[in-house]
Amino acid sequence: MENVVGETLRGLRLGKAVEFRNMAVVPICHDKDIVGGYITLKEGLQAGTLSIHEINISGSVPELVAVNTGHLPVLILDGEELVGAKQNRAVNTSIMVPSLTKVNIPVSCTEQGRWSYKTKAFMDSDVIMSHRTRKNRSASVTRNLVNEMSFRSDQAQVWENIHTEASFVNASSSTGAMRDTFEHLRPKLEDYIKAFPIGGRQNGFVVFICGRPVGVEMISSSDKYALLHEKLIRSYATEALYCEGEGCSVTTDKAIDFLNKAMTCTFERYPSLGMGEDYRFVGKDMIGSALVVNEIAVHCAFFRMENVSGQQPESAAYMLDSRRRREFCLSRRMMSQDGEVY
């Protein structure tokens, strides 16, 4: 992996593993911590400089509009959920919305039983998709990028995952809303928040469930990661609640092995719908994505995938050839030139 993401992973420093029940977290820090330069979704919405709404009065399930009237870019994290408007949605990939700009963002529905306005604009639900739903959704987005050059997800699969998780924990929702499952689990999830407090200058973590690595998250700015830490812990803690099994001793070496495996993944780069490039990674039993802006890996996420065949996922065999990538890049640049600036 000769790219900025690989360099970033190699530059990480790992802390001591913290264990709670069947989940363990290894904190990670980066020597090149980025201070300032962008704000988070929650910060933008609270400041009133970011607004997100339906693409038009009728709405479109897989797409929303984000308008940034502020003077700093806004990072919207892969899997962050937005509530309100005609139905709740979650963002399909990490996006950096430029200042004074409008961007269409790809989303997945996380509330199957409602299609009517609750509010005009969206609000932050304070939830990131569960780890299980998010990794499956990420795999489908990668497949669609490879095959159709689209950031769309497999919506039917997302709904199935949400329904299965709700049924497993006996959570009820009149509209099939993912957020209602999180609310049902909130007391238990708060135990994990208390068990895994954020460390100083932390940029992310490697997570283990029942002694096996399941994912890694890294944010370029420790200040911004601090605002996302609890959301991300809850996302992974759902997997700990869904899985049966005891925890076992986790060492830093095991986390390093997982990061090393991430650095062996095949990757392709695509123009992001906002600033920078969207990297997609595929390995033997791993997938990943990263948002890179100005040669800085703003957000990286890698997930372990169950793969009984021992073969690379189908996406790996269909990575875009150079000609199709150039055509895609050209089409994205042409679209951005036609966009409106606020």
C-alpha positions, 0 to 999 in steps of 0.5 A: 500500500504505497499511498498516504493512507499506508504512510498514516497507518505506519506512523500510528503509535498504539497505547495499552489495550483496555478490556471490558466484558467481551470487547477490547480497545487499543487507542491509537495516536499519530505524530502528525496530529492535525489541529483545526482546518475543519469542523464536524457535522455536529459542530456545523449543525449547532453553529447554523453554518451547515444545513442538510435537507431533502434534494427537493420537495419530493425527496430521493431516498439515496441522496440529500443536499448539504449546504455549508455557508461557513468558512471552514469545511465540514467533515461528515463521517461515514455512517453518521445518522441524520434524523428528520425530514421525510425519513432518517438516513445515514451517510454512505461515505466520509465527505468533506463539504467545502466552505461556501458550497452545496454538495449532494451526499449519498445516503442510506435509509435507516427508517423504512416505515416513514416517508413524510416530513417530520422537520424541514431540515435534518438534525444529528441523531448522535448515532453512527450505524452499528459496526455490523450494518456499517461494514456490510454497507461499506462493502456494497458501496465499494462494489457499486463504485467498482461496477457502476461508479456510484456511492450507492449502497444495497438498501435492501441489505441495510434494512435487513441488517437493521431489522435483524438487529432490532429483533435480536435485542427485542427493540420495537419501532413503529417506523423501523428506525435504527435509532430506536434500537440504539435508544433501546440499548442506550443503558448498556451502551453507556457502560461501554462509554464509561469503560473506554474513556478517551485518552489524551491526543487520541486519534482513534482505536483498534477494536477487538470483540471476543479476542478477534480484531473487528475494525480500526478507526482513525481521524486526522485531528485528535480534537475532532476525534474527541467529538466523535469518540463516543459515537464510534464506541457505541457503534462497535459496542453494539457488536459486542452486545450481539456476539456471544463469547468471552473476552480474552487477553488482547496485546498491542502486537495483535493490533499491530498485526491487524494494521499490517494486514490493512496495509496489504490491501489492494486499493483504488482512488475515486474523486470524492463528492466533496473535497479530496479523494475516496480510497477503497481497500479490499483484502483477503478478509478485510475491506476499508475506506479513507477520505484523503484531502490535500495528501492528509488521511482525514478519516480511515476505517477498516473492517474485518470481513468473514470470508470462509472461502479464503478468497478476496471479495468479488470487488477485488477482481473488478477494480477499475482499469486506468481508462475508466478511472480517468473517465470517472475523474473527468465526469466528476470534475465536469459536474463540480464545475457546474455546481452552485457556490453559496 
